[in-house]
Amino acid sequence: MRLLAPSLLVALVWGCIPPGSGGNTLRPDLAGGDGGVNPNTLAANDVLEVRVFQETELSGIFRVNPDGDLDFPLCGKVKVTGLMASEASEAITTCLKQGFVRRPQVTVMVKEFNSKKVFVFGEVAKPGSFPFEEGMTIIHAVSAAGGFAKSASKNAVNVTRVIDGREVKVPVRVEDIVIGREKNFALQPGDIIFVPETFL
């Protein structure tokens, strides 16, 4: 997903939002910043392309298994969960140096960040899951979902996030964000955005 320019994002969402008012009461620990989440670390179901220089039989496409390991030829299971792609490359290199390849040159590239997604449901044009990107906000996510439907209750949006093993539901007044009454809401991988229907 390609993030749109702020001016275009505002135009997309603004066109679906009628005038309104009201304050946004968000928890400070959830309403800003990146939440300490690194969107570039690997996790289960991510798909990687591994290239080992002059070792075509060791190069290919690999998926991180549910345990967070990469089943790699000669090495067996290589733990990659929580690592950057460059760190995964180092882990594979270290393994191959253990008597398998004399001077391994390993490159790891992420083909699919399946573990890093946000979900948008309810009164939007195109509900579904969308790849998470660094700096992604609720405005980006609603725009990726095609913008609000006419029936959307734009100041009654909820974001569900898992914190310390439990689900926390946070109300987000998106209309107020768009018109500048509230600051934008930073998302984290796995966030679930629900846009309810208005009854007006």
N, C-alpha and C positions, 0 to 999 in steps of 0.2 A: 504494500500500500504506500502510495506517495502522499506525504503530508502537503496540504494545500497552503498557499500563502494566507496569512491572517486576514487580509482584507477580503479575499475570496471566501474564506470560511465564514466570516461575519455576514457576508452578503447571502450565502447559501442558507444559513440558519435564520437570519433576520427576515428573509422572505416568508418564512413559515410561522413567525411569531407575532402575535398581536400585542398591542401595548398592555403593560401590566405593571404591578409594583409589588413591594414586599421585600423584606430582608432575608438573607441567606444565613442560616445558623449551622455552620459546619464545624465539626471537631477540628481543632488546629492541627492535630497530628495526621489528619487525613486530607486536609484541604489544600495542601500546597507542597512544593518540592517534589523530589523524585522518590520519596519514601525509602531511600536507601537500596532500591532495587536496581541491579545491573541488568539491563535488557540484553546484554551480549553474552551472558553465561549460558552454558549448555545444560539441558535437562532431558528427561525421557521424551521419546518420540521425535526429537530433532533429527534431521537428516544431514549427514556430512559427506563431503567429497574429500577423500584422502588420496594424496598423490605421493608416492615414494619414488624418487628419481632413479630411473633405470631399473625399476622393479615393478613391471606392469602387473605381475600376478598379485602384488600387494596393494595395488591402487584400485580404487573403485568407490561406489556409493554405499554408505553404511548408515543404519538407523540406530540411535541410542535406545537401548532396551529399557523396559519399565524399572529395572533396578539401577538405571543410570550408568550402565556399562556399555562399552563398544566391544562387540565380538570381532576381534581383529586377527587375521591370519598370523600364525606363529606365536602371537602374544596371548591368545585367549581373551580373557576379559580385561579391558582397560577402563578404569574409572574415569569418567569425564564430566559427571554432573558437577556443576558449580565452576567449571573451568571455562576460560575463554578459548576460542579456536586455536590461538597461538600456544596456549598452555596444553591443550590436547595434543597438539603437534609435538610438543616437548615430551609428553608422557609416552607417546608412541615411539618417538626417537629413542628414549631411554630404554624401552623394552627391546627394540630391534638391535640395540648395541650389545645386548646380552648374548652374543655369539651367533646372532641370526644374519645381520647385515653389517659389513665392516664399517662403512661410514654413511649411515642412512641420512638422507635429506628428505624430510617429511613436510608436506604442506597440507593443512586442514582448512577447508572452506565450508561455511554453512550454506546448505542448499535450501533448507526449510527450517524455520524457527517455529515448529509446531507447538512447542511448550510455552511460547510467549504469545498469547492471544487475549483479546478482550471480547466480550459478548454484548450485543445490543439487541434487546427484545422489546416488544410492545409496539407503540404507535410511531413507527418509523417506516420509511419507504422500503427499505431492504434489510430486514432483521437478519442477524447471523453472527458469525465469528469473524474477527479481523486481526491481522498480525499486529502485535504490539511493536511500537517504535519508541526509541528514546525521546523523552519530552512530550509524549502523547498526552492529550488532555481530553476531557469529555466533549469539547467542541469538535475535535478531530474525529472522535469516534462516531458522534451523531452525523457528521458530514459524510464519513465513510459508509454509513448506513443509509445514505440517500437523503438525509434531512428528516425533519419531523413530518408526520402525517397531519392533515388538517384537524384530526380529532385528538391530537396530543395535548396532554396537560403538561406544559413545558416547565412549569415551576414546581412540579411534584415528582420529578425524576428521582429514582433511587439507585444508588450504587451499592452492590453487595460485594464485600471484600473479606477474605479469610485473614484474620489476625490472631496469631498465637493459637492456631488450631480451631478457632471458632469464627462463625460468620457474623459480620457486623454490617448492618444496613445503614447507609448514610443518605439523608435527603439532600438533593442538589437542585438549586433553583437556576436552571439553565437559562431561562429567559433573562433573569437579572444579570447573569454573567455576560450575555451577548450585548446588553445595553449598557454595560459598565457599572452596574450597581454592586456586583460582587466579583471577586477575582476568580480566575479560571480554576478548574479542579483537575489536578494531575492524576492520571491513571497509573495503575500497576498491572503487571501481567496477571491474568485470571479474573480481573474485575468483571462483574456482570451488571450491565446498565439496563434498567427497566423503565420504559416510558409509558405511564398509564394513560388511559383515555379520559378526556375531560367530559364532564356531565353538564356543562353549561349549554 
